[in-house]
Amino acid sequence: MPAALWIAHVDVTDAEAYGRYAAIATEAIAEHGGVFLARAGRYRQMEGRDRPRNVVARFPSFDAAVACYESPRYQQALAHARGAADRDLVIVEEAGD
């Protein structure tokens, strides 16, 4: 079963509230087998809309990634992100070998 990635592009507008989101989201992601591959590190925007925070998390499967997003714990985290950031998030299944 292929792994899946969460790819998020974020522009934080309220650092305090977004910090609360990040703390809870980190726990929810770990509870669903997710690990961070990139988290607000160095980047260079090559095309499209620039957002200064970019995050990539890998999950063991597409279903695990979706389950994490839909989980009560992540939804609790997301309540802190609403109004604290402009975000785009996509879940992408990795290509099989």
Phi and psi restraints in degrees (range 20) as a CNS / XPLOR table:
assign (resid 1 and name C) (resid 2 and name N)
       (resid 2 and name CA) (resid 2 and name C) 1.0 -68.4 20.0 2
assign (resid 2 and name N) (resid 2 and name CA)
       (resid 2 and name C) (resid 3 and name N) 1.0 148.5 20.0 2
assign (resid 2 and name C) (resid 3 and name N)
       (resid 3 and name CA) (resid 3 and name C) 1.0 -73.6 20.0 2
assign (resid 3 and name N) (resid 3 and name CA)
       (resid 3 and name C) (resid 4 and name N) 1.0 173.3 20.0 2
assign (resid 3 and name C) (resid 4 and name N)
       (resid 4 and name CA) (resid 4 and name C) 1.0 -138.4 20.0 2
assign (resid 4 and name N) (resid 4 and name CA)
       (resid 4 and name C) (resid 5 and name N) 1.0 155.8 20.0 2
assign (resid 4 and name C) (resid 5 and name N)
       (resid 5 and name CA) (resid 5 and name C) 1.0 -118.9 20.0 2
assign (resid 5 and name N) (resid 5 and name CA)
       (resid 5 and name C) (resid 6 and name N) 1.0 140.6 20.0 2
assign (resid 5 and name C) (resid 6 and name N)
       (resid 6 and name CA) (resid 6 and name C) 1.0 -94.7 20.0 2
assign (resid 6 and name N) (resid 6 and name CA)
       (resid 6 and name C) (resid 7 and name N) 1.0 128.6 20.0 2
assign (resid 6 and name C) (resid 7 and name N)
       (resid 7 and name CA) (resid 7 and name C) 1.0 -122.9 20.0 2
assign (resid 7 and name N) (resid 7 and name CA)
       (resid 7 and name C) (resid 8 and name N) 1.0 116.1 20.0 2
assign (resid 7 and name C) (resid 8 and name N)
       (resid 8 and name CA) (resid 8 and name C) 1.0 -121.6 20.0 2
assign (resid 8 and name N) (resid 8 and name CA)
       (resid 8 and name C) (resid 9 and name N) 1.0 138.5 20.0 2
assign (resid 8 and name C) (resid 9 and name N)
       (resid 9 and name CA) (resid 9 and name C) 1.0 -121.4 20.0 2
assign (resid 9 and name N) (resid 9 and name CA)
       (resid 9 and name C) (resid 10 and name N) 1.0 124.6 20.0 2
assign (resid 9 and name C) (resid 10 and name N)
       (resid 10 and name CA) (resid 10 and name C) 1.0 -135.0 20.0 2
assign (resid 10 and name N) (resid 10 and name CA)
       (resid 10 and name C) (resid 11 and name N) 1.0 141.4 20.0 2
assign (resid 10 and name C) (resid 11 and name N)
       (resid 11 and name CA) (resid 11 and name C) 1.0 -122.1 20.0 2
assign (resid 11 and name N) (resid 11 and name CA)
       (resid 11 and name C) (resid 12 and name N) 1.0 105.2 20.0 2
assign (resid 11 and name C) (resid 12 and name N)
       (resid 12 and name CA) (resid 12 and name C) 1.0 -77.2 20.0 2
assign (resid 12 and name N) (resid 12 and name CA)
       (resid 12 and name C) (resid 13 and name N) 1.0 130.5 20.0 2
assign (resid 12 and name C) (resid 13 and name N)
       (resid 13 and name CA) (resid 13 and name C) 1.0 -112.5 20.0 2
assign (resid 13 and name N) (resid 13 and name CA)
       (resid 13 and name C) (resid 14 and name N) 1.0 -17.0 20.0 2
assign (resid 13 and name C) (resid 14 and name N)
       (resid 14 and name CA) (resid 14 and name C) 1.0 -139.3 20.0 2
assign (resid 14 and name N) (resid 14 and name CA)
       (resid 14 and name C) (resid 15 and name N) 1.0 95.9 20.0 2
assign (resid 14 and name C) (resid 15 and name N)
       (resid 15 and name CA) (resid 15 and name C) 1.0 -62.0 20.0 2
assign (resid 15 and name N) (resid 15 and name CA)
       (resid 15 and name C) (resid 16 and name N) 1.0 -37.7 20.0 2
assign (resid 15 and name C) (resid 16 and name N)
       (resid 16 and name CA) (resid 16 and name C) 1.0 -64.6 20.0 2
assign (resid 16 and name N) (resid 16 and name CA)
       (resid 16 and name C) (resid 17 and name N) 1.0 -50.3 20.0 2
assign (resid 16 and name C) (resid 17 and name N)
       (resid 17 and name CA) (resid 17 and name C) 1.0 -65.0 20.0 2
assign (resid 17 and name N) (resid 17 and name CA)
       (resid 17 and name C) (resid 18 and name N) 1.0 -39.1 20.0 2
assign (resid 17 and name C) (resid 18 and name N)
       (resid 18 and name CA) (resid 18 and name C) 1.0 -67.8 20.0 2
assign (resid 18 and name N) (resid 18 and name CA)
       (resid 18 and name C) (resid 19 and name N) 1.0 -31.7 20.0 2
assign (resid 18 and name C) (resid 19 and name N)
       (resid 19 and name CA) (resid 19 and name C) 1.0 -61.7 20.0 2
assign (resid 19 and name N) (resid 19 and name CA)
       (resid 19 and name C) (resid 20 and name N) 1.0 -40.0 20.0 2
assign (resid 19 and name C) (resid 20 and name N)
       (resid 20 and name CA) (resid 20 and name C) 1.0 -63.7 20.0 2
assign (resid 20 and name N) (resid 20 and name CA)
       (resid 20 and name C) (resid 21 and name N) 1.0 -43.1 20.0 2
assign (resid 20 and name C) (resid 21 and name N)
       (resid 21 and name CA) (resid 21 and name C) 1.0 -56.6 20.0 2
assign (resid 21 and name N) (resid 21 and name CA)
       (resid 21 and name C) (resid 22 and name N) 1.0 -50.6 20.0 2
assign (resid 21 and name C) (resid 22 and name N)
       (resid 22 and name CA) (resid 22 and name C) 1.0 -60.7 20.0 2
assign (resid 22 and name N) (resid 22 and name CA)
       (resid 22 and name C) (resid 23 and name N) 1.0 -39.9 20.0 2
assign (resid 22 and name C) (resid 23 and name N)
       (resid 23 and name CA) (resid 23 and name C) 1.0 -63.1 20.0 2
assign (resid 23 and name N) (resid 23 and name CA)
       (resid 23 and name C) (resid 24 and name N) 1.0 -46.6 20.0 2
assign (resid 23 and name C) (resid 24 and name N)
       (resid 24 and name CA) (resid 24 and name C) 1.0 -72.3 20.0 2
assign (resid 24 and name N) (resid 24 and name CA)
       (resid 24 and name C) (resid 25 and name N) 1.0 -41.1 20.0 2
assign (resid 24 and name C) (resid 25 and name N)
       (resid 25 and name CA) (resid 25 and name C) 1.0 -62.0 20.0 2
assign (resid 25 and name N) (resid 25 and name CA)
       (resid 25 and name C) (resid 26 and name N) 1.0 -39.3 20.0 2
assign (resid 25 and name C) (resid 26 and name N)
       (resid 26 and name CA) (resid 26 and name C) 1.0 -58.1 20.0 2
assign (resid 26 and name N) (resid 26 and name CA)
       (resid 26 and name C) (resid 27 and name N) 1.0 -42.8 20.0 2
assign (resid 26 and name C) (resid 27 and name N)
       (resid 27 and name CA) (resid 27 and name C) 1.0 -65.0 20.0 2
assign (resid 27 and name N) (resid 27 and name CA)
       (resid 27 and name C) (resid 28 and name N) 1.0 -45.4 20.0 2
assign (resid 27 and name C) (resid 28 and name N)
       (resid 28 and name CA) (resid 28 and name C) 1.0 -62.2 20.0 2
assign (resid 28 and name N) (resid 28 and name CA)
       (resid 28 and name C) (resid 29 and name N) 1.0 -42.1 20.0 2
assign (resid 28 and name C) (resid 29 and name N)
       (resid 29 and name CA) (resid 29 and name C) 1.0 -62.8 20.0 2
assign (resid 29 and name N) (resid 29 and name CA)
       (resid 29 and name C) (resid 30 and name N) 1.0 -45.8 20.0 2
assign (resid 29 and name C) (resid 30 and name N)
       (resid 30 and name CA) (resid 30 and name C) 1.0 -62.5 20.0 2
assign (resid 30 and name N) (resid 30 and name CA)
       (resid 30 and name C) (resid 31 and name N) 1.0 -39.2 20.0 2
assign (resid 30 and name C) (resid 31 and name N)
       (resid 31 and name CA) (resid 31 and name C) 1.0 -61.6 20.0 2
assign (resid 31 and name N) (resid 31 and name CA)
       (resid 31 and name C) (resid 32 and name N) 1.0 -23.1 20.0 2
assign (resid 31 and name C) (resid 32 and name N)
       (resid 32 and name CA) (resid 32 and name C) 1.0 -104.9 20.0 2
assign (resid 32 and name N) (resid 32 and name CA)
       (resid 32 and name C) (resid 33 and name N) 1.0 17.9 20.0 2
assign (resid 32 and name C) (resid 33 and name N)
       (resid 33 and name CA) (resid 33 and name C) 1.0 80.7 20.0 2
assign (resid 33 and name N) (resid 33 and name CA)
       (resid 33 and name C) (resid 34 and name N) 1.0 11.7 20.0 2
assign (resid 33 and name C) (resid 34 and name N)
       (resid 34 and name CA) (resid 34 and name C) 1.0 -81.4 20.0 2
assign (resid 34 and name N) (resid 34 and name CA)
       (resid 34 and name C) (resid 35 and name N) 1.0 145.8 20.0 2
assign (resid 34 and name C) (resid 35 and name N)
       (resid 35 and name CA) (resid 35 and name C) 1.0 -132.9 20.0 2
assign (resid 35 and name N) (resid 35 and name CA)
       (resid 35 and name C) (resid 36 and name N) 1.0 145.7 20.0 2
assign (resid 35 and name C) (resid 36 and name N)
       (resid 36 and name CA) (resid 36 and name C) 1.0 -83.5 20.0 2
assign (resid 36 and name N) (resid 36 and name CA)
       (resid 36 and name C) (resid 37 and name N) 1.0 130.9 20.0 2
assign (resid 36 and name C) (resid 37 and name N)
       (resid 37 and name CA) (resid 37 and name C) 1.0 -99.8 20.0 2
assign (resid 37 and name N) (resid 37 and name CA)
       (resid 37 and name C) (resid 38 and name N) 1.0 -31.5 20.0 2
assign (resid 37 and name C) (resid 38 and name N)
       (resid 38 and name CA) (resid 38 and name C) 1.0 -147.8 20.0 2
assign (resid 38 and name N) (resid 38 and name CA)
       (resid 38 and name C) (resid 39 and name N) 1.0 140.8 20.0 2
assign (resid 38 and name C) (resid 39 and name N)
       (resid 39 and name CA) (resid 39 and name C) 1.0 -152.9 20.0 2
assign (resid 39 and name N) (resid 39 and name CA)
       (resid 39 and name C) (resid 40 and name N) 1.0 91.6 20.0 2
assign (resid 39 and name C) (resid 40 and name N)
       (resid 40 and name CA) (resid 40 and name C) 1.0 62.6 20.0 2
assign (resid 40 and name N) (resid 40 and name CA)
       (resid 40 and name C) (resid 41 and name N) 1.0 27.5 20.0 2
assign (resid 40 and name C) (resid 41 and name N)
       (resid 41 and name CA) (resid 41 and name C) 1.0 -84.4 20.0 2
assign (resid 41 and name N) (resid 41 and name CA)
       (resid 41 and name C) (resid 42 and name N) 1.0 -168.8 20.0 2
assign (resid 41 and name C) (resid 42 and name N)
       (resid 42 and name CA) (resid 42 and name C) 1.0 -61.7 20.0 2
assign (resid 42 and name N) (resid 42 and name CA)
       (resid 42 and name C) (resid 43 and name N) 1.0 141.4 20.0 2
assign (resid 42 and name C) (resid 43 and name N)
       (resid 43 and name CA) (resid 43 and name C) 1.0 -153.0 20.0 2
assign (resid 43 and name N) (resid 43 and name CA)
       (resid 43 and name C) (resid 44 and name N) 1.0 166.2 20.0 2
assign (resid 43 and name C) (resid 44 and name N)
       (resid 44 and name CA) (resid 44 and name C) 1.0 -139.4 20.0 2
assign (resid 44 and name N) (resid 44 and name CA)
       (resid 44 and name C) (resid 45 and name N) 1.0 118.3 20.0 2
assign (resid 44 and name C) (resid 45 and name N)
       (resid 45 and name CA) (resid 45 and name C) 1.0 -74.5 20.0 2
assign (resid 45 and name N) (resid 45 and name CA)
       (resid 45 and name C) (resid 46 and name N) 1.0 119.6 20.0 2
assign (resid 45 and name C) (resid 46 and name N)
       (resid 46 and name CA) (resid 46 and name C) 1.0 -100.5 20.0 2
assign (resid 46 and name N) (resid 46 and name CA)
       (resid 46 and name C) (resid 47 and name N) 1.0 -34.4 20.0 2
assign (resid 46 and name C) (resid 47 and name N)
       (resid 47 and name CA) (resid 47 and name C) 1.0 -150.2 20.0 2
assign (resid 47 and name N) (resid 47 and name CA)
       (resid 47 and name C) (resid 48 and name N) 1.0 159.7 20.0 2
assign (resid 47 and name C) (resid 48 and name N)
       (resid 48 and name CA) (resid 48 and name C) 1.0 75.5 20.0 2
assign (resid 48 and name N) (resid 48 and name CA)
       (resid 48 and name C) (resid 49 and name N) 1.0 -166.0 20.0 2
assign (resid 48 and name C) (resid 49 and name N)
       (resid 49 and name CA) (resid 49 and name C) 1.0 -75.1 20.0 2
assign (resid 49 and name N) (resid 49 and name CA)
       (resid 49 and name C) (resid 50 and name N) 1.0 130.2 20.0 2
assign (resid 49 and name C) (resid 50 and name N)
       (resid 50 and name CA) (resid 50 and name C) 1.0 -85.0 20.0 2
assign (resid 50 and name N) (resid 50 and name CA)
       (resid 50 and name C) (resid 51 and name N) 1.0 127.4 20.0 2
assign (resid 50 and name C) (resid 51 and name N)
       (resid 51 and name CA) (resid 51 and name C) 1.0 -129.8 20.0 2
assign (resid 51 and name N) (resid 51 and name CA)
       (resid 51 and name C) (resid 52 and name N) 1.0 129.8 20.0 2
assign (resid 51 and name C) (resid 52 and name N)
       (resid 52 and name CA) (resid 52 and name C) 1.0 -72.9 20.0 2
assign (resid 52 and name N) (resid 52 and name CA)
       (resid 52 and name C) (resid 53 and name N) 1.0 -10.0 20.0 2
assign (resid 52 and name C) (resid 53 and name N)
       (resid 53 and name CA) (resid 53 and name C) 1.0 -121.4 20.0 2
assign (resid 53 and name N) (resid 53 and name CA)
       (resid 53 and name C) (resid 54 and name N) 1.0 125.1 20.0 2
assign (resid 53 and name C) (resid 54 and name N)
       (resid 54 and name CA) (resid 54 and name C) 1.0 -128.0 20.0 2
assign (resid 54 and name N) (resid 54 and name CA)
       (resid 54 and name C) (resid 55 and name N) 1.0 131.3 20.0 2
assign (resid 54 and name C) (resid 55 and name N)
       (resid 55 and name CA) (resid 55 and name C) 1.0 -132.2 20.0 2
assign (resid 55 and name N) (resid 55 and name CA)
       (resid 55 and name C) (resid 56 and name N) 1.0 135.4 20.0 2
assign (resid 55 and name C) (resid 56 and name N)
       (resid 56 and name CA) (resid 56 and name C) 1.0 -129.0 20.0 2
assign (resid 56 and name N) (resid 56 and name CA)
       (resid 56 and name C) (resid 57 and name N) 1.0 125.4 20.0 2
assign (resid 56 and name C) (resid 57 and name N)
       (resid 57 and name CA) (resid 57 and name C) 1.0 -123.3 20.0 2
assign (resid 57 and name N) (resid 57 and name CA)
       (resid 57 and name C) (resid 58 and name N) 1.0 141.7 20.0 2
assign (resid 57 and name C) (resid 58 and name N)
       (resid 58 and name CA) (resid 58 and name C) 1.0 -109.0 20.0 2
assign (resid 58 and name N) (resid 58 and name CA)
       (resid 58 and name C) (resid 59 and name N) 1.0 135.5 20.0 2
assign (resid 58 and name C) (resid 59 and name N)
       (resid 59 and name CA) (resid 59 and name C) 1.0 -117.6 20.0 2
assign (resid 59 and name N) (resid 59 and name CA)
       (resid 59 and name C) (resid 60 and name N) 1.0 156.8 20.0 2
assign (resid 59 and name C) (resid 60 and name N)
       (resid 60 and name CA) (resid 60 and name C) 1.0 -65.2 20.0 2
assign (resid 60 and name N) (resid 60 and name CA)
       (resid 60 and name C) (resid 61 and name N) 1.0 -20.7 20.0 2
assign (resid 60 and name C) (resid 61 and name N)
       (resid 61 and name CA) (resid 61 and name C) 1.0 -158.5 20.0 2
assign (resid 61 and name N) (resid 61 and name CA)
       (resid 61 and name C) (resid 62 and name N) 1.0 163.8 20.0 2
assign (resid 61 and name C) (resid 62 and name N)
       (resid 62 and name CA) (resid 62 and name C) 1.0 -60.4 20.0 2
assign (resid 62 and name N) (resid 62 and name CA)
       (resid 62 and name C) (resid 63 and name N) 1.0 -43.2 20.0 2
assign (resid 62 and name C) (resid 63 and name N)
       (resid 63 and name CA) (resid 63 and name C) 1.0 -62.4 20.0 2
assign (resid 63 and name N) (resid 63 and name CA)
       (resid 63 and name C) (resid 64 and name N) 1.0 -38.6 20.0 2
assign (resid 63 and name C) (resid 64 and name N)
       (resid 64 and name CA) (resid 64 and name C) 1.0 -65.1 20.0 2
assign (resid 64 and name N) (resid 64 and name CA)
       (resid 64 and name C) (resid 65 and name N) 1.0 -38.6 20.0 2
assign (resid 64 and name C) (resid 65 and name N)
       (resid 65 and name CA) (resid 65 and name C) 1.0 -65.9 20.0 2
assign (resid 65 and name N) (resid 65 and name CA)
       (resid 65 and name C) (resid 66 and name N) 1.0 -43.5 20.0 2
assign (resid 65 and name C) (resid 66 and name N)
       (resid 66 and name CA) (resid 66 and name C) 1.0 -67.0 20.0 2
assign (resid 66 and name N) (resid 66 and name CA)
       (resid 66 and name C) (resid 67 and name N) 1.0 -43.0 20.0 2
assign (resid 66 and name C) (resid 67 and name N)
       (resid 67 and name CA) (resid 67 and name C) 1.0 -60.4 20.0 2
assign (resid 67 and name N) (resid 67 and name CA)
       (resid 67 and name C) (resid 68 and name N) 1.0 -38.4 20.0 2
assign (resid 67 and name C) (resid 68 and name N)
       (resid 68 and name CA) (resid 68 and name C) 1.0 -61.2 20.0 2
assign (resid 68 and name N) (resid 68 and name CA)
       (resid 68 and name C) (resid 69 and name N) 1.0 -50.1 20.0 2
assign (resid 68 and name C) (resid 69 and name N)
       (resid 69 and name CA) (resid 69 and name C) 1.0 -58.9 20.0 2
assign (resid 69 and name N) (resid 69 and name CA)
       (resid 69 and name C) (resid 70 and name N) 1.0 -40.0 20.0 2
assign (resid 69 and name C) (resid 70 and name N)
       (resid 70 and name CA) (resid 70 and name C) 1.0 -84.0 20.0 2
assign (resid 70 and name N) (resid 70 and name CA)
       (resid 70 and name C) (resid 71 and name N) 1.0 -6.9 20.0 2
assign (resid 70 and name C) (resid 71 and name N)
       (resid 71 and name CA) (resid 71 and name C) 1.0 -67.6 20.0 2
assign (resid 71 and name N) (resid 71 and name CA)
       (resid 71 and name C) (resid 72 and name N) 1.0 150.3 20.0 2
assign (resid 71 and name C) (resid 72 and name N)
       (resid 72 and name CA) (resid 72 and name C) 1.0 -57.4 20.0 2
assign (resid 72 and name N) (resid 72 and name CA)
       (resid 72 and name C) (resid 73 and name N) 1.0 -37.6 20.0 2
assign (resid 72 and name C) (resid 73 and name N)
       (resid 73 and name CA) (resid 73 and name C) 1.0 -65.0 20.0 2
assign (resid 73 and name N) (resid 73 and name CA)
       (resid 73 and name C) (resid 74 and name N) 1.0 -44.8 20.0 2
assign (resid 73 and name C) (resid 74 and name N)
       (resid 74 and name CA) (resid 74 and name C) 1.0 -69.0 20.0 2
assign (resid 74 and name N) (resid 74 and name CA)
       (resid 74 and name C) (resid 75 and name N) 1.0 -37.6 20.0 2
assign (resid 74 and name C) (resid 75 and name N)
       (resid 75 and name CA) (resid 75 and name C) 1.0 -63.4 20.0 2
assign (resid 75 and name N) (resid 75 and name CA)
       (resid 75 and name C) (resid 76 and name N) 1.0 -34.0 20.0 2
assign (resid 75 and name C) (resid 76 and name N)
       (resid 76 and name CA) (resid 76 and name C) 1.0 -61.8 20.0 2
assign (resid 76 and name N) (resid 76 and name CA)
       (resid 76 and name C) (resid 77 and name N) 1.0 -44.6 20.0 2
assign (resid 76 and name C) (resid 77 and name N)
       (resid 77 and name CA) (resid 77 and name C) 1.0 -62.3 20.0 2
assign (resid 77 and name N) (resid 77 and name CA)
       (resid 77 and name C) (resid 78 and name N) 1.0 -45.3 20.0 2
assign (resid 77 and name C) (resid 78 and name N)
       (resid 78 and name CA) (resid 78 and name C) 1.0 -59.7 20.0 2
assign (resid 78 and name N) (resid 78 and name CA)
       (resid 78 and name C) (resid 79 and name N) 1.0 -30.2 20.0 2
assign (resid 78 and name C) (resid 79 and name N)
       (resid 79 and name CA) (resid 79 and name C) 1.0 -58.9 20.0 2
assign (resid 79 and name N) (resid 79 and name CA)
       (resid 79 and name C) (resid 80 and name N) 1.0 -30.7 20.0 2
assign (resid 79 and name C) (resid 80 and name N)
       (resid 80 and name CA) (resid 80 and name C) 1.0 -78.3 20.0 2
assign (resid 80 and name N) (resid 80 and name CA)
       (resid 80 and name C) (resid 81 and name N) 1.0 -27.8 20.0 2
assign (resid 80 and name C) (resid 81 and name N)
       (resid 81 and name CA) (resid 81 and name C) 1.0 -78.0 20.0 2
assign (resid 81 and name N) (resid 81 and name CA)
       (resid 81 and name C) (resid 82 and name N) 1.0 -30.4 20.0 2
assign (resid 81 and name C) (resid 82 and name N)
       (resid 82 and name CA) (resid 82 and name C) 1.0 -62.5 20.0 2
assign (resid 82 and name N) (resid 82 and name CA)
       (resid 82 and name C) (resid 83 and name N) 1.0 125.6 20.0 2
assign (resid 82 and name C) (resid 83 and name N)
       (resid 83 and name CA) (resid 83 and name C) 1.0 83.2 20.0 2
assign (resid 83 and name N) (resid 83 and name CA)
       (resid 83 and name C) (resid 84 and name N) 1.0 -7.4 20.0 2
assign (resid 83 and name C) (resid 84 and name N)
       (resid 84 and name CA) (resid 84 and name C) 1.0 -109.0 20.0 2
assign (resid 84 and name N) (resid 84 and name CA)
       (resid 84 and name C) (resid 85 and name N) 1.0 -4.2 20.0 2
assign (resid 84 and name C) (resid 85 and name N)
       (resid 85 and name CA) (resid 85 and name C) 1.0 -165.6 20.0 2
assign (resid 85 and name N) (resid 85 and name CA)
       (resid 85 and name C) (resid 86 and name N) 1.0 152.4 20.0 2
assign (resid 85 and name C) (resid 86 and name N)
       (resid 86 and name CA) (resid 86 and name C) 1.0 -99.3 20.0 2
assign (resid 86 and name N) (resid 86 and name CA)
       (resid 86 and name C) (resid 87 and name N) 1.0 124.2 20.0 2
assign (resid 86 and name C) (resid 87 and name N)
       (resid 87 and name CA) (resid 87 and name C) 1.0 -134.9 20.0 2
assign (resid 87 and name N) (resid 87 and name CA)
       (resid 87 and name C) (resid 88 and name N) 1.0 150.4 20.0 2
assign (resid 87 and name C) (resid 88 and name N)
       (resid 88 and name CA) (resid 88 and name C) 1.0 -126.0 20.0 2
assign (resid 88 and name N) (resid 88 and name CA)
       (resid 88 and name C) (resid 89 and name N) 1.0 134.4 20.0 2
assign (resid 88 and name C) (resid 89 and name N)
       (resid 89 and name CA) (resid 89 and name C) 1.0 -139.1 20.0 2
assign (resid 89 and name N) (resid 89 and name CA)
       (resid 89 and name C) (resid 90 and name N) 1.0 132.8 20.0 2
assign (resid 89 and name C) (resid 90 and name N)
       (resid 90 and name CA) (resid 90 and name C) 1.0 -132.1 20.0 2
assign (resid 90 and name N) (resid 90 and name CA)
       (resid 90 and name C) (resid 91 and name N) 1.0 144.7 20.0 2
assign (resid 90 and name C) (resid 91 and name N)
       (resid 91 and name CA) (resid 91 and name C) 1.0 -106.5 20.0 2
assign (resid 91 and name N) (resid 91 and name CA)
       (resid 91 and name C) (resid 92 and name N) 1.0 126.5 20.0 2
assign (resid 91 and name C) (resid 92 and name N)
       (resid 92 and name CA) (resid 92 and name C) 1.0 -127.7 20.0 2
assign (resid 92 and name N) (resid 92 and name CA)
       (resid 92 and name C) (resid 93 and name N) 1.0 128.0 20.0 2
assign (resid 92 and name C) (resid 93 and name N)
       (resid 93 and name CA) (resid 93 and name C) 1.0 -76.6 20.0 2
assign (resid 93 and name N) (resid 93 and name CA)
       (resid 93 and name C) (resid 94 and name N) 1.0 136.8 20.0 2
assign (resid 93 and name C) (resid 94 and name N)
       (resid 94 and name CA) (resid 94 and name C) 1.0 -70.6 20.0 2
assign (resid 94 and name N) (resid 94 and name CA)
       (resid 94 and name C) (resid 95 and name N) 1.0 151.6 20.0 2
assign (resid 94 and name C) (resid 95 and name N)
       (resid 95 and name CA) (resid 95 and name C) 1.0 -70.6 20.0 2
assign (resid 95 and name N) (resid 95 and name CA)
       (resid 95 and name C) (resid 96 and name N) 1.0 138.0 20.0 2
assign (resid 95 and name C) (resid 96 and name N)
       (resid 96 and name CA) (resid 96 and name C) 1.0 -76.5 20.0 2
assign (resid 96 and name N) (resid 96 and name CA)
       (resid 96 and name C) (resid 97 and name N) 1.0 158.1 20.0 2
